[in-house]
């Protein structure tokens, strides 16, 4: 992926070092990883937040050059999303309210509550922030077999997609559904929201490529592989040995790949509405 030398976002808070790296007690390391990824990408992270005092210290800890490189990469990609969505919202006759990217390590106190790094990257609607522990990139490559810089860009674009959903009013529909639905029905709405965030990540990639020409050979494939690795069916098969479709909250591997590619091919924001118009079986 071509990203070096481009502008970095200034809407970034570096809170690394304000928390120690901890995990959730879920059993073996593989189970922990699967929990992280099964809950990845923004489905009500408050459900995994723990209560307790925030460790003292606000200054970012010293990071090695490799982590500083991925921090710089993340700031560049975040700026790319700002430029693309600002332009797309302007064409819709609207103003794009920029979110903030927050780097943290171990745990973080957000408007949604206190979160451990084990929840993975997440978007918190009340404070309009995308949170990421940069060590997650390493986990993607080493434990999920999802390497590649564009796979990492997909992670950021997906979380920004949740912010776009809030601005366009889609998130409210799911929040309302939670109040009047069974758990299975709410899970289906959650799947729609997650697939829509994948679609919006694809829309960003479409317009980002037109503007920045940042894609190298194999980049789209790396994003599709990441989408495949974090599908509900694949994660459940790995962790349980079987799948429970009614418990899906993010969509199958095939669905996640399909909707990312649909966004990439069309580049059409209005097409996002389709996910709420189709029958669930058609997703």
Secondary structure, DSSP 8 states (H G I E B T S, - for coil): ---TTS---S-EEE-TTSS-------SSHHHHHHHHHHT-S-S-GGGG---S---S--S-----HHHHHHHHHHHHHHHHHHHHHHHHHHHTT------EEEEESSEEEETTEEEEGGG-SEEEGGGTEEEEETHHHHHHHHTS---SHHHHHHHHHHHHHHHHHHHHTHHHHHHHHHHHS-HHHHHHHHHHHHHHHHHHHHHHHHHHHHHH----TTHHHHHHHHHHHT-HHHHHHHHHSS--GGG-SS--HHHHHHHHHHHHHH--SGGGGHHHHS-GGG-
